[in-house]
């Protein structure tokens, strides 16, 4: 995966968008994901920029940082559950195809 460089202006704009529009989303992580999709960095990268911004400006507190981390973990959990569901479905399809082709091959060998 190629790492992209973002200018300080893009970083600051992304952070400002999350801060300014946080109230429009159910969680800070949701705001981060939305802004990241619009501007290009990964949500984790934007989350890191936001944390660095808060530390640099003396506004970071442990509760805020922990809430952001929990939001991210909840998002990751939902994504993993969705991926797991899709993989189980694909596995069932492959099992059914395997049985079908095994039956077909068995039928051909008896001819």
N, C-alpha and C positions, 0 to 999 in steps of 0.2 A: 504494500500500500504506500503510495507516494504521499509524503507529508507536504502540505501547502503552507506557505508563509502568508500571513495576513498583516497588513500595515497596522500601525498603532491607531490610525483613524478608524479602520474597520472594527478593530477590537473595541475601541471606545464607543463607537456607534452601537455595536451589538449589545454591550453591557448597558448602555443608556436605554436601549429599547426594552430590555428585560425589566429594568428598574421602573421605567415609565409606564409599561403596560402590564405589570404583574397582576394588578387588580382585575384585569379582564379574563384571567385564567383561574382554574380551580386550584392550581398549585404553582409554585415557582418553577418546578421542573417542567410543567406543561408550557409555561411562558418561554423557558429556555429552549425547549424542543421546537416551538413555533418559530422563534427568532432564528435559531440555527438553520432550520429548513429554508428560511428566506435568504439568509446571507451566506450559507455554505459551510461554516465549520461544523464539526460534530457537536452534539449536545454536551458531551463531556468536556470538550475543549472550551465551549462557551461557559460552562459551569466553572471551569478552572479560571477563566478570565474574570468572571464575576467575583469569585473568591479572592483573587489577587487584588481586584479593584477595592473590595471591602477592606482587606488588610492594609492596602496602601492609603486608604482614606480613613482608617481607624473606625470603620463602622461594622466590622465583623464581630459577631458574638457567637458563642458556642451553640446556642439554641438555633439560631438561623442556619448555621452551617450544618448542624445535625438534621434539621428539617429538610434542607436541600438534599442531603445524602439519603435520607429516608425516602423522599420523593423519587429520587433516582433509582433506588433499590426496588421500590414498588413498580416503577415503570419497567425496569429490567425483568422483574419477576413475571409481569404480565406478558412481556415479549417472549420469554422462555416458555411460559405455559402455552402460548399460541404456537410457537415453533414445535413444541412437543406434541401438541394435538395434530399438527400437519404431518409430522413424521410418523405418528401412529397410523394416521389415515393412509399415508403412502406405503407403510409397511403392510397394512391389510391388503391393499391393492396388489402389492408384489407377491404376497402369499397366495392370493387367489389366482394370479397369473401363473405362478409356479405350479399350483395344483392343476390348472387347466392344461398347461403345456406338458406336464408329466403324464396326464391322462391321454393326451393326444399322441405322445411318443409311445406310450405303452400300447395304445390301439394300433399304431403303425407297425410295431414290432411283432404283433400277433398275426398280421396279414400274410 
